Amino acid sequence: MNHYPREVRERSVATPEQMAAGVVGEWPRKDQPIVVEEYDPAWPGRFDDFSARIKKALGEVLLGIEHVGSTSVPGLPAKPIIDIDVLVDDTADEARYLPALEAEGWRLILREPWWCGHRMLVDDIEELHLHVWPKDAPEPIRHRLFRDWLRTHEEDRALYAGTKRRLADETAERPGDYNLAKNEVIDQIFERIFADPGDRQGGR
């Protein structure tokens, strides 16, 4: 029996039209080829630095914060960009969190109400992807499941690393296709995550 709720098991993937409609700012590296670097042990420290600034800026508005994405998985090659999930009560109430984050030098580039209310901010040199979610959104749960699975499953970590390197080469002329191109292997890994009979409480 699969104990994960349906909203966690069913991953939402944007259409190109939805992705275009969600853009509200200019991407710093919009036309630059994707660069996948070897794992850098300094990445967790970069997360700690960003996390401290976010906690100070948001105070009690912040309900949760996690280092996610490839830089959160030791040994996994990645784009040198720190992905951080931030949970707030309601992302539609931007006045409660957006001015404080903008005061830190981060700017809103994505507003995606269709995707669990997702907002995303970056810095000017794109060292950070700051994802803001409502507190009960399923997507951050999937992010943690994926991160924790790759931390403990070497074969899938190697599969994902090889796929990322290959797709970075294949999309060098069209870097905007990189994230969509990863969906096939991500879905394969999630099939194994959701079929795993182990402890299912870690996602919450």
N, C-alpha and C positions, 0 to 999 in steps of 0.2 A: 504494500500500500504506500502511495506517495503522500507524505505528510506535509509537503509544501503547499500553501494555498495557491489557488489558480492564478491570482493576480501576480504572484511571484514567479510561477512557472512560465507564464505567457509573456515573453519579452516583446516590447513594442519597438519597431524599427521604422524610422522616418522615411517617407517618400522624398524624392528630390524636391518636390514642390513644398512640402512641409519644412524641409530644412532651409530652403530659400526664404520662406515666409517668416521664419523665426529669427533671422539675422537683423539685429538692430544697431550693430556697430561694425567697424572694420577690423578684420583679423590681422594681427601684427605680421604673421608669416604667411599670408594668404597664398602667394604664388611661389613660395619656396618649396623645393622638394623635401619630403619627409626624411629625417635623419634618425636612424635607430642606432643608439650607442650602446656599448657594453655597460653592464650594471655598474653604477657608481655608489660605493658605500656612503658617500656624502648625502645621498638623496633623503634618507630619513631625517638627517639634521636640517635639511632645507624645509621639510615638512614641519618640524618642530618650530622653526623660526616663523613660518607663515601662520602656524596654528596659534602661537602666542599673540601675534598681531590681531588675528581674527577674534580670539577670545576677548582681548582688551577692547576691540572696536564694538563688538556686539553685546557684551555683557550678558544679562539675563535673557536677551532675545535668542541667543544661541542655545539650541536644545541638543545638539550632537555634532561631532566633527570626527571625520575619519580620513586617513591617508588611503587612497584607492588608486586604481590604475596600475600600470606596469612598474612605475618607480617604487611602488609599495611592496614589490615581490623580490626578495633578495635573489640575486643571480639572474634575473630576467633582463635581457636587453630592452631598451626603451627609448622613446623620444625623451630628451632631458627636460621634461615639463612635469611639474608636480601637480597631480590631480587630487583635489580635496572635495569631499562631500560635506556640506554644511546643512543642518536641519534647523528650520524655523517653524513657527506655528502655521503660517500661511504666506506662501510666496507672492500671492496676489497683492498683499499689503506691503508693497515695496518701500513705503515711507518708513517702515520699522527697521529696515536693515540696509537698504541700498545706499542712502547718504553716508552712513558710517563706513561702509566698505569703499565707496568712492573717495572718501577722505583719506584712505590709506593708499590711494593711487591706482586702484583697480577700477575697471570700467565695464559696464554691461555690454555684451555683444550678442547674447542670445536670450530671447524670451519665448518659451515654448509651453504655453498653457496645455496643449494637447498631450504633452509628455510629462504627466504627473506634476504639472506646474513648474517645470524646470526653468531656472535662470542660470546664466553662466557669465562670469566676469574673468577678465585677464589683466595682466600688467602690460606695459608698453613693449617689453621685449619677450613676452610670452614665456616666462619661467613658470607661470602658474595658470592652471585652469581651475577656477573656483566654481563649483556646482552648488547651487542653492535649491533645496527641496523642501516640500512640506513634511512635517514630522512623520506622517503615516505613509509616505510614498513607497511603493515596492521597489523602485529602481535602485535606491541605495542599498537595499537588502541584497539584491543581485550583485551589486558591486562588491560587497563584502564576501559573499559566497564565492565569487569568481576569484577574488584575491586570495582567500584562505585556501581554496582548492589548489591554485597554482603554487602556493607556498609549500604544499605538502605532497604534490604529485609531479614528480620529476618528468615523466614522459609527456604529460600535457604541457608542462612548462617549456620543454624543448620543442614540442610541436608549435606552440604559440610563438616562440622566439623565431623559429625558422620561417613561419608564415609571415610574420611582421617584416623580416628582412626581405623576403621575396616580394611582398607587396610594395614595400618602399621603393624597390628597384622598378617594379612594373608601373607604378603610378608617378614616377619621377616627372613626367611631362604634365600630369594632371593630379597634383597632390590632394585636391579636394575629394578624389575618389577613394582615398586610402581607408578612411574609417568604414565606409559602406562595404568595401572589399573584405574587411575582416569578419563580417557577420557570419559567413559560412562556418569558419573554424570556431568562432565563439559559440554558435548554436550547437556544434558538435560537442564541445566541452561541457556546455550546460546540460546536454542530455545525460552525460555521465554524472554530473553533480546531482541532478534530480533523481537519478536511478540509484545513487549510493545509499546503502542501508544503514550508514553510520548515524552519528548524532545529528539531528535536524534542528536543534535549538540554537545553533550558532548564528543563524541569519537574523535573528530578532534582537 
